[in-house]
Structures are given as structure tokens and as C-alpha cells.
Amino acid sequence: MPDAAPGYAARRAALADALRRQPSGAAPLGLAKRTSNLFRDRGEGAKRRLDLSAFDHVLDVDAAHGAVDVEALATYDQLVAATLPHGVMPAVVPQLKTITVGGALAGCSLESMSFKVGGLHDTCVEYEVLTSRGDVLVCTPENENRLVFQMIHGSFGTLGVLTKVKLRLVAARPYVRVAYEVHPTLEAYAGAIGREFRARSGDFMDGILHAPDRHVLSLGRFVAEAPYTNRYDWVKVYWQSTARRVEDYMQSFDYFFRYDHGVTNVHPRSAIGRFLFGKLLHSGNVLRLAQHFRRV
């Protein structure tokens, strides 16, 4: 795939120059972006804002070598849409569409493939980080910046500004079949999780505890064909379906973001309300509303 955003180096240089020109002793520095934050700074007082909104491109998908170069403010729906046509996907995909690559690293993302591949940071190959002085650090597990590489995840921007990430890709297929196992006790549930972890035979695993005697383990596997497909981005609510269904089929893109409409706190609550407004109340808009009204 050719460079989707020529000029990355120039944009990075301009950002580095902006950092160098920050006056010492000025107000604290915050980051500005187009997407909403899952974790919001509720502190009082003015902040200088460093605009990162231009760093939102998927730069290169190298399916042959299983890697993608992506800017830190690209969202995961962008990234998945860019990689799936090549038959590959990021090894860890957060469940909300507008989570950014940099935000997922800052928050130590774990998702349903993590039982096989670890956290998002375990699938990263290289970072580019700008320091507060405007220096560019290329960080890998082996080079002179290896300690920064090890510490960048979960640092919430305190070590520098992440501008680009190289992520590992894994093979993907068009559909995901999910089987739902019901276990009556927590002990049986934990045993089933351990069994699947040791077997590593599936592609995805997560689950929901619906009641003290209804522990549902969701086991997903890529498949080439599907007899039907479901989507959970409008009227249907995914977590509710796991209590009723024995199995389900989704297109791969829809599986990755099956929780996007509210996770377990779906809005509106009624089916009629979701029919009228459900398409509008995806995670990005709900987070924007919460940020605007200062509510959770």
C-alpha cells in the first residue's frame, strides 16, 4: 500500500518545532484532537493545547511482512478498514471505533484476542516519540531507546508525544463465528477459560456474567463463510444477545466493534428509542455528549 499521507515527516517536524518554541514556565501542556477522550482531565485551569489532529493516517499496510505503520491519532475503525482488504488485522482491536492507536497504548488496551497475543503493547514493533524539547526518538525493543519503548504504554503521554506506531498484523477472514458456552458456577467458568487458554484453538475469547448461575463464555473463530450475519450498531444489543443465543455470525469488522454502542450501558434503553436514535448514539457521540455536559 502506498503512503496514504505524504508529508508525515514534515508534519512531525512542524510539531517538533512547536514543542521547541513552548516558553518555559508557561501553563501546563495538553493535547488537542478530534476524537473524544475516554479519560478526561477534570482539573481546573487553562492549558496550552498541542494540536495532534493531523496525525490520523494509516501510512503503510505491509501484509506480506505482517506490519502496519500508523499515526497515533488514527482511530481503530480507520485502521481495521485499511487492513481487512489485505486479509490482515491488528493483533489487538479495541472494542470502540473511535479509540485511537495512541489512546489505546496510553490505556493499556486488552481485548478478546489478548489471551493469545497479550496486550496491545505486546504487538508493537516500533514507536516514534517527540520529547518536550522537540527531539525525535525512534524506539524499538533493541535500540538505544529500548527503555522508553518498554515504558511508553500506560504512560498517558507523560514521557513524550507519540506520533507513529508500527503494529504487528495477523491473518483475518471475512467472518467470525461466536459460540456461547453457559457455565453454572464461577469455578466451572474459570476452568473453561483455562482450557481455552491452554488449547489456543480459537481466535477470540471474552464473556459476560449474566447471573450467579449464568456465566457465558464467548468463543470466536474466523470463518470464510457465514449462513447469516448480525450487526449490533442499531437496535440489537450485543451483550443481551449473549444470554439468548447459542451461536452467532458477524462480519469481521462488525465483530471487532460489537460493543461500540454503549458496551453494556446502551442508549437509548428502549427498542423504540434505539430504532429512532440508536444509529446516532455510538460510542463517539456518547463520549462527546458526556464531555460536553461533564457527566459519565
PyMOL commands that set and color helices and strands:
alter all, ss='L'
color gray80, all
select helices_A, chain A and resi 8-20+76-86+101-106+114-117+120-123+146-151+186-199+238-244+252-256+271-277+283-293
alter helices_A, ss='H'
color red, helices_A
select strands_A, chain A and resi 29-32+48-51+58-62+67-71+88-90+124-130+136-139+161-171+175-183+204-211+214-223+247-251
alter strands_A, ss='S'
color yellow, strands_A
deselect
rebuild
show_as cartoon
